[in-house]
Amino acid sequence: MRLLDLFENEYKIISIVGMAKNAGKTVTLNHLLEEMDREGLVAGLTSIGRDGERQDIVTKTDKPMIFIRKNALVATAEMLFNLSEVKMAILEVTEHHTAMGRVIIGRALSDGYVQLGGPTTNKAIREVSERMMSYGAHTVLVDGALDRTSSASPAITDACILSTGAVVSRDMGKTVEQTAYRASLFQLKPITEEAILSLWDEAEAQMRPMLVDEDGCANLLAEVTTALGAGRAIAEAIHDRTRTIIVPGALVTKTVMDVVQTTPHYKQIRWIIGDATKLFVEHKDWLYFKRIGVDIRVRYGIKLLAITVNPYAPAGYFYDSERFIEAMQRRVPEIPTIDVMA
């Protein structure tokens, strides 16, 4: 199965998110660029964070570089635009600024290596990606930075690919479990009730948590500016008819735990967050919450297209590729697993 077949005619802005540094994200990116080139498709390319340098700035280890073909489109910071080895024509100097200068959109005039450092906000990433589409990109690939799963948000991209590998743990079983957990979050189902969708828009506009009763009456918690650290305040506003908690910002373990420990009504309530990238709960805490009946849903679903695996770790150890793929497919059978290193 080709990765390109999973989205060629449906999803236009795709993020590639890594479980950890050296999980194979850049290899996946290069693999997709090769597939698109063979099909004669123009690729657009940008990044959250910096990528494509020869050596990792933090670990000082060698990294796979990003290789593009002639006519590909790139959105990168001014300094990295000038450092890239490939010759590019400037199409647009955008209004988006980074620590490395303004973001420039260019078209490759030859094959070669590029360095990426795109916009720093979700809104800017989406805008720059759409600009590349207007210049002729068939598909835009967004290289998600380490620990920045926000690039998978449906507010930024249409779908995502999750890259995992032996670097996550020496224990293959632990790597599979952690990856399956992340995949399960990406697959949280979105709500569909019109009444709740309307209330979500109101809560999001105010950026305040909202409680909704069984009869649809809403209570916007105007005194709570964020759900972070406000678990007890939210719990104190819950009563026996409360059925929904809308949280337009981030939701962390402590907030949920405070509600669980403060009110006996938590089992009758569903939490609704924007999307899975707004949820910050460790795997063990998630298992506990599921066991005691905590129900967390999303306003916007994330389309997870595939899991790519890298059985090799920079520390020198590796997994058996076939066993790794089989283990991932057993845990996440509904999502294709592909070894792009093979």
GIFENTA-V251665 format. One record per residue. PHI is phi in whole degrees, 0 to 359 (NA if undefined). PSI is psi in degrees with one decimal (none if undefined). D_FIRST is the distance of its C-alpha to the first C-alpha in whole Angstrom. Layout:
BEGIN
PHI,PSI,D_FIRST
PHI,PSI,D_FIRST
END
This chain:
BEGIN
NA,134.5,0
269,142.8,4
300,-40.4,7
300,-32.3,9
296,-20.6,7
283,-17.7,9
214,3.5,12
311,-42.7,13
248,8.9,16
237,-50.4,17
254,132.1,17
253,-23.8,19
236,113.9,20
241,130.3,18
259,148.4,19
243,116.3,18
246,131.3,20
261,140.0,21
294,-26.9,22
195,168.2,24
298,138.6,25
70,26.6,23
273,-1.5,20
104,15.5,18
296,-45.9,18
291,-35.1,19
298,-42.1,17
298,-43.1,14
300,-48.9,16
297,-37.4,16
300,-45.9,13
294,-40.1,12
299,-39.5,16
295,-44.6,15
298,-42.8,12
295,-39.3,14
297,-41.0,17
296,-28.6,15
270,-0.9,15
73,26.4,19
261,136.9,18
279,125.5,21
262,143.2,20
252,149.9,22
213,130.3,23
208,-177.7,25
208,149.7,26
262,112.3,28
94,-173.8,30
256,140.9,30
202,161.7,27
100,-4.4,26
287,155.3,30
293,-34.3,30
229,135.8,31
299,128.5,31
295,-32.1,34
273,-52.7,35
270,-13.3,34
64,21.4,35
261,155.4,31
292,145.3,29
235,152.0,26
293,136.2,23
268,164.2,24
262,120.3,23
249,124.4,22
242,160.6,22
258,164.7,23
306,140.0,26
84,-9.5,26
297,151.5,24
254,140.2,26
226,135.2,27
244,113.3,29
212,162.7,31
293,151.6,34
307,-45.5,37
297,-41.9,38
284,-29.0,34
302,-42.5,34
284,-24.9,37
276,-18.3,35
296,142.8,32
282,-25.4,32
282,144.6,30
280,133.9,33
225,145.3,32
266,134.7,34
282,122.6,36
264,-34.7,35
198,136.1,36
259,108.2,38
282,173.9,37
271,1.9,40
275,126.7,37
252,145.9,39
228,176.2,38
295,-17.7,39
253,20.8,38
106,-178.5,39
291,153.9,38
276,126.7,35
249,137.3,34
258,123.2,32
230,161.2,31
245,129.9,30
292,130.2,29
263,-5.6,31
203,172.1,29
283,149.8,26
165,-175.5,27
265,145.2,27
230,157.3,27
247,139.6,29
246,139.7,28
201,86.4,30
274,-165.7,30
301,160.2,32
256,-6.0,33
242,155.1,33
301,-45.3,31
299,-41.5,33
292,-38.9,33
301,-46.1,29
297,-44.8,28
297,-44.2,31
294,-38.9,30
297,-42.4,26
292,-32.1,28
295,-41.1,30
295,-34.8,27
298,-39.9,26
293,-24.7,29
273,1.7,29
115,5.7,26
291,130.9,23
286,-43.1,20
218,139.4,19
255,129.2,20
255,124.8,19
253,117.6,21
276,107.4,22
285,137.9,23
282,162.6,26
307,129.5,27
60,22.1,28
242,69.0,28
292,-4.2,25
301,-22.4,27
294,-17.3,25
278,-8.1,22
301,137.6,25
295,-12.3,25
288,-17.9,28
250,-51.0,26
234,160.2,22
279,-28.2,21
198,171.6,18
217,161.8,17
238,133.7,14
255,122.8,16
256,129.6,16
226,167.9,18
187,180.0,19
298,-21.6,22
297,-23.3,24
297,-40.0,25
196,149.4,27
293,-24.5,28
271,111.7,27
300,-36.8,23
300,-41.0,25
293,-39.5,26
298,-45.0,23
298,-44.1,21
295,-44.5,24
295,-39.8,24
292,-41.8,20
298,-37.3,20
297,-47.9,24
299,-41.1,23
297,-37.6,20
294,-35.1,22
293,-42.3,24
297,-21.9,22
259,11.9,21
303,135.0,25
283,138.4,26
282,153.4,28
286,157.2,32
230,-11.9,32
294,128.9,36
300,-40.2,38
297,-43.5,41
290,-36.0,39
298,-39.3,37
294,-41.9,40
293,-34.8,42
301,-45.8,39
301,-39.3,39
293,-45.9,43
296,-39.5,42
293,-38.9,40
297,-36.4,42
271,-14.7,45
52,47.6,43
229,144.9,44
297,151.6,43
223,137.1,44
256,138.9,45
236,129.1,45
279,170.9,47
296,-24.0,47
267,6.2,49
92,-2.7,47
291,134.3,49
249,145.1,48
232,100.8,49
282,121.4,48
278,81.7,49
298,-28.1,51
279,-9.9,52
258,108.4,49
280,-21.8,47
203,152.6,44
286,-17.1,43
297,120.1,42
73,10.0,45
247,20.1,47
303,-44.6,46
291,-37.6,49
295,-39.7,50
294,-44.6,47
299,-38.4,48
292,-21.5,52
271,-8.9,51
279,138.7,49
228,-174.3,51
290,-12.0,51
258,-2.7,50
292,133.0,47
236,-20.6,43
219,138.9,41
242,117.1,41
263,124.4,39
236,100.7,39
285,-13.1,38
254,-148.0,37
281,148.1,36
237,122.3,36
244,165.8,37
306,-46.1,38
298,-37.9,42
298,-48.5,42
296,-43.0,40
297,-40.3,42
297,-39.1,46
293,-44.0,45
300,-40.8,44
277,-12.9,47
258,-35.5,50
234,139.8,49
282,-5.7,49
272,3.7,47
298,-28.1,44
290,-20.0,42
267,5.0,43
245,141.6,41
250,138.7,38
267,141.5,37
233,121.5,35
245,170.9,34
299,-58.3,32
201,176.0,28
296,-20.9,27
287,-9.9,28
267,0.2,31
258,122.8,31
238,82.6,33
226,127.4,33
292,157.1,32
304,-45.7,30
296,-37.0,33
290,-37.1,35
298,-43.7,32
298,-39.6,33
295,-46.4,36
299,-40.8,36
294,-36.6,34
293,-35.1,36
266,2.3,39
97,17.2,38
287,132.2,37
243,112.9,35
241,126.9,33
232,176.7,31
233,155.4,30
280,-41.6,31
240,122.5,28
281,153.3,24
254,132.9,22
268,104.6,18
271,114.3,16
275,-39.8,12
197,160.5,11
246,123.7,12
256,143.1,12
238,143.4,14
237,103.9,16
285,-0.2,18
251,142.0,21
243,145.9,24
301,-24.4,27
287,-6.8,30
108,-13.6,28
268,165.9,27
204,163.4,23
257,161.4,21
287,121.7,20
301,-46.2,16
296,-41.9,15
294,-37.6,18
297,-48.2,17
296,-44.7,13
300,-42.0,15
295,-41.2,18
294,-41.0,16
292,-31.3,14
293,-39.5,18
280,-32.4,19
229,69.4,17
293,-21.7,15
277,-7.5,14
242,128.6,12
298,139.7,9
245,127.9,9
227,131.6,8
267,99.8,10
282,-9.6,11
282,-19.7,14
289,none,13
END
